[in-house]
Amino acid sequence: MVYIYVTHNFEMSRSNSWIFGLIFLAAFVYVAWNGFELPKFIFGKTDITTGKIVNTYHKWGVRWGGSYQRLKFVYSVNDSVYFNFTTVGEKYGRQNIGNRVKIKYSLQNPKKCKVEAFYNDYQNSDEEKFHTNENIGLSEISLTNGLYTFIKYGEQGKIIFENLGEYKFKNDSLILETFDKKTKNYFLITDFKNNRQLTDCETKIIFTN
């Protein structure tokens, strides 16, 4: 009788190990498919808004056998601007700067959010860069799919100022507007030696590409 009892317990233990292993494997596959990002839960009342991807911090690569991207996105709620991050796996396809994202956020705390869907508005993240002469301090403007990044560098390439927002062309001008709609910068576009250059209408500083 003792032998039968021990054998029965051994069979149950081995069965439980298999069940635990299958659950662990299923959880691992789910997390890997979603870019190794744990699911987010938002409690309380929520609402939906649309944001945009402003940067992709990792190249399209392979991680633990699955493709993934780390994304930075922006959205606004009641005139306040929020930046957040998410990691996506293969099921969403490759995402590019400027793509819109559907966002669910907490009404109590809009910083808490979850990306619900992606809109593949652009097929690449090709950018056009303009920079100032290093003798007057290096600054750079990057234009990508309707979004811009304006960076000023200090000693040893340290970033001392960074500005993000949306841009548009109007006649022979480039207009940069911050996401909070509070600041606009105007640049005159001219052709110089087969390259475009920007002239800041306020400071007269020239950016070349």
MARFIDREN-598048 format. One record per residue (C-alpha): x, y, z; residue in one letter. Coordinates in steps of 0.2 Angstrom, whole numbers, plus 2048, in hexadecimal, padded with zeros to 3 digits. Layout:
<atoms>
XYZA;...
</atoms>
This chain:
<atoms>
800800800M;80E80C804V;8168097F3Y;80680D7EAI;80481D7F4Y;8168237F0V;81481F7DDT;8048287DDH;80C8387E4N;81A8377D8F;80E8367C9E;8058457D0M;81584F7D2S;81B84B7C1R;80A8507BAS;80A8607C3N;81C8647BDS;8168627ABW;80786D7AEI;81287B7B6F;81E8797A7G;81187B79AL;80A88A7A3I;81B8927A4F;81F88F792L;80E89678DA;8118A6797A;8238A7790F;81D8A677EV;80F8B3781Y;81C8C0789V;8298BC77CA;81C8BF76EW;8188D0776N;82A8D6777G;82D8D0788F;8228DD790E;8168D879DL;8038DC79BP;7FD8EC7A2K;7ED8EE7ACF;7E58FF7AEI;7D78FF7BCF;7CA90C7BDG;7C29177B0K;7CB91879FT;7CB92178FD;7D392077EI;7DE92B774T;7EA92B766T;7FD92E767G;80C92C75CK;81D92275DI;82B92F75FV;83A923760N;83F91175ET;84E90E76AY;8538FD764H;8568F7752K;84A8E974BW;8538DA752G;8528C975BV;8508C776DR;84E8B5774W;8488AF764G;83B8BD761G;83B8CD758S;8388DD762Y;8398F0763Q;8398FC772R;82F90B76EL;82C91C775K;81B924772F;813935776V;800939779Y;7F7948781S;7E894978DV;7E0959792N;7EE96378AD;7FB959794S;80995078BV;80E93E790Y;81D93378AF;81D92178DN;825911787F;820900781T;8288F077AT;8208E776BV;8238D6764G;8208CF753E;80D8CF752K;80D8E2750Y;8198E2742G;8278EF741R;823900747Q;829911741N;82B922748I;81B92C744G;80F91D745N;80092074FR;7FB91675EV;7EB913767K;7ED91677AI;7E1911788K;7E591C797Y;7DF91F7A9S;7D492E7ACL;7DA92F7BEQ;7ED92E7B9N;7EF9317A6P;80292B7A8K;7FB91A7AAK;7F8913798C;7F890478DK;7FA90377AV;7EB8FB773E;7EF8FB760A;7FC901753F;7F890A743Y;806907736N;80691872ED;818917728Y;82290A720Q;833911726N;83B91D732S;846926726D;84C93672DE;853947726E;86094F731K;866961732F;87496773DH;87D977742T;88F97B740N;89997474FE;8A2984751N;89298C758I;88D97D762G;88696D75AL;87396C758S;86996074EE;85795F747I;85094E741S;84094D737L;83793C736T;826939730N;81E949736G;828949747L;83895274BY;845951758T;85096175CF;85F95E766I;86D96976DK;87E961772Y;88A96777FG;89C961782E;8A094F77EQ;89094D775G;88594F784K;873953780I;86F964789I;85E967781F;85195C778E;841961770N;834956768L;82595A75EG;81C95A74DE;82196373DY;81996972DK;81F97271DF;816982717K;81C989707N;82F98C70AD;82E98A71DS;83097C729L;82697E739I;82A975749L;81D974757E;81F96B768T;81295E76DF;80B96977AD;80797676CK;810984776K;81F98776CT;822989759K;83298C750N;83399273EY;84198E731F;84499471FL;848986713I;855989706T;85F97F6FAD;8729806FBF;87E9766F1K;8719696EDN;86D9676FFN;85F96F70AR;86297A718Q;858982726L;85999372CT;85299773DD;8479A673AC;84A9AD74CE;85C9A974FT;8629A973DK;86C999741I;86E98E732I;86C97B732F;873970724T;87095E71FN;
</atoms>
